[in-house]
Amino acid sequence: MNLDLGGKTALVTGASLGIGRAIAQELAQEGVNVVVNARDGERLAAVAGAIAKMTGARIVAAAGNMGVADDIARVVDSGRREFGRIDILINNAGSSPAGRIHDVSDETWFKSLTLKPMGYVRCARAVIPDMRRQRWGRIINVIGRSGHQPRPWYLVGGAANASLLNFTKALADELAPDNILVNGINPGPVQTPRWDDHIAQGAKTTEAAADAVLAQMIATVPLGRVGTPEEISGMVAFLCSERASFITGALINIDGGGTRCI
Ligand SMILES: NC(=O)c1ccc[n+]([C@@H]2O[C@H](COP(=O)([O-])OP(=O)(O)OC[C@H]3O[C@@H](n4cnc5c(N)ncnc54)[C@H](OP(=O)(O)O)[C@@H]3O)[C@@H](O)[C@H]2O)c1
């Protein structure tokens, strides 16, 4: 399938590992020039170099913390300087610790929510003017199934993701007249460094063995396994393309069938 994305430019946040890295690589393989972002500049530069070498696309590394407004402005500006505009925003940088109501301090709540959802909101706000001017844009929010599958030991992440489901749908309505399509992806368990942390934290908060927590999580997935980042990135590239030009406000579960609602 020709996705016809050649020459577009994208900003992918949280792109040095896991799902973000796979998305950056997938878009680059489709001929998209990509601004990759993460906090650790050294690791990010190495990933940018590897993707550029592998795909021949122009990849710009813009280090910064997406939980900090000034960093977001700087990262978006560096993309604009390099490529003239941002056509595609992939909001992906986010991580909330596991924990029950009495485990999570105010500070942890605020820090997590300042990154996700607020980082997603701020990044969207920063790129919308370019997209509006050219009457073309794609915003994909990587969210998570905990937004509509609440679990008492993942309170912060669940609340953050629930707010992003709502934000994605409302923003899709707001931007549809400008031909800016906004969609959300809800990954189920995906094998990334974060997933390994998630299992370790789950083991700590439930006082169970990590193997038992993993088995319990996999038991909720009809396909009986954890997914791969590439099983997310293919759908993201499709949603960015012209082939998905009538899809907006969709919240797509990529979860091995694990989400229990119709
Ligand atoms: N993996 C799953 O099972 C799963 C399930 C549902 C939803 N998700 C969602 O998918 C997204 C990606 O998850 P992942 O599993 O791929 O995570 P990951 O493997 O931990 O990778 C996270 C990436 O984000 C960067 N990052 C972290 N904090 C950042 C910040 N404050 N500012 C900028 N970059 C930051 C990290 O690099 P630095 O540390 O250098 O910044 C890294 O590149 C997250 O929003 C997560 O909630 C994942």
The ligand as a MOL file (V3000), in Angstrom:
LIG
                    3D

  0  0  0     0  0            999 V3000
M  V30 BEGIN CTAB
M  V30 COUNTS 48 52 0 0 0
M  V30 BEGIN ATOM
M  V30 1 N 4.4220 -0.2790 26.5960 0
M  V30 2 C 3.1720 -0.4620 26.9020 0
M  V30 3 O 2.7560 -1.5680 27.2460 0
M  V30 4 C 2.2000 0.6860 26.8360 0
M  V30 5 C 0.8400 0.4050 27.0670 0
M  V30 6 C -0.0710 1.4400 27.0110 0
M  V30 7 C 0.3520 2.7300 26.7320 0
M  V30 8 N 1.6760 2.9790 26.5200 0 CHG=1
M  V30 9 C 2.0700 4.3640 26.2350 0
M  V30 10 O 2.9030 4.4020 25.1020 0
M  V30 11 C 3.8350 5.4990 25.2200 0
M  V30 12 C 5.2510 4.9750 24.9880 0
M  V30 13 O 5.5180 3.9590 25.9350 0
M  V30 14 P 6.7820 2.9800 25.8150 0
M  V30 15 O 6.3720 1.7280 26.4890 0
M  V30 16 O 7.2990 2.9490 24.4350 0 CHG=-1
M  V30 17 O 7.8260 3.7700 26.7840 0
M  V30 18 P 9.4250 3.5560 26.9680 0
M  V30 19 O 9.8580 2.2880 26.4120 0
M  V30 20 O 9.7070 3.8270 28.4220 0
M  V30 21 O 10.0360 4.7740 26.1460 0
M  V30 22 C 9.7350 6.0630 26.5810 0
M  V30 23 C 10.3700 7.0740 25.6680 0
M  V30 24 O 9.9140 8.3610 26.0740 0
M  V30 25 C 11.0340 9.1690 26.4840 0
M  V30 26 N 10.5600 10.0050 27.5800 0
M  V30 27 C 10.1970 9.6390 28.8240 0
M  V30 28 N 9.8610 10.7090 29.5510 0
M  V30 29 C 9.9890 11.7960 28.7280 0
M  V30 30 C 9.8200 13.1930 28.8900 0
M  V30 31 N 9.4440 13.7060 30.0830 0
M  V30 32 N 10.0250 13.9990 27.8390 0
M  V30 33 C 10.4340 13.5030 26.6430 0
M  V30 34 N 10.6460 12.1820 26.4330 0
M  V30 35 C 10.4280 11.3490 27.4710 0
M  V30 36 C 12.1200 8.1640 26.8430 0
M  V30 37 O 13.4520 8.6820 26.7050 0
M  V30 38 P 14.1550 9.5570 27.9050 0
M  V30 39 O 14.0110 8.7150 29.1340 0
M  V30 40 O 15.5520 9.7640 27.4340 0
M  V30 41 O 13.3820 10.8230 27.9900 0
M  V30 42 C 11.8780 7.1070 25.7710 0
M  V30 43 O 12.4000 7.5270 24.5330 0
M  V30 44 C 3.6070 6.1150 26.6100 0
M  V30 45 O 2.7700 7.2350 26.4800 0
M  V30 46 C 2.8990 4.9910 27.3670 0
M  V30 47 O 2.0790 5.4580 28.4060 0
M  V30 48 C 2.6100 1.9920 26.5660 0
M  V30 END ATOM
M  V30 BEGIN BOND
M  V30 1 1 1 2
M  V30 2 2 2 3
M  V30 3 1 2 4
M  V30 4 1 4 5
M  V30 5 2 4 48
M  V30 6 2 5 6
M  V30 7 1 6 7
M  V30 8 2 7 8
M  V30 9 1 8 9
M  V30 10 1 8 48
M  V30 11 1 9 10
M  V30 12 1 9 46
M  V30 13 1 10 11
M  V30 14 1 11 12
M  V30 15 1 11 44
M  V30 16 1 12 13
M  V30 17 1 13 14
M  V30 18 2 14 15
M  V30 19 1 14 16
M  V30 20 1 14 17
M  V30 21 1 17 18
M  V30 22 2 18 19
M  V30 23 1 18 20
M  V30 24 1 18 21
M  V30 25 1 21 22
M  V30 26 1 22 23
M  V30 27 1 23 24
M  V30 28 1 23 42
M  V30 29 1 24 25
M  V30 30 1 25 26
M  V30 31 1 25 36
M  V30 32 1 26 27
M  V30 33 1 26 35
M  V30 34 2 27 28
M  V30 35 1 28 29
M  V30 36 1 29 30
M  V30 37 2 29 35
M  V30 38 1 30 31
M  V30 39 2 30 32
M  V30 40 1 32 33
M  V30 41 2 33 34
M  V30 42 1 34 35
M  V30 43 1 36 37
M  V30 44 1 36 42
M  V30 45 1 37 38
M  V30 46 2 38 39
M  V30 47 1 38 40
M  V30 48 1 38 41
M  V30 49 1 42 43
M  V30 50 1 44 45
M  V30 51 1 44 46
M  V30 52 1 46 47
M  V30 END BOND
M  V30 END CTAB
M  END
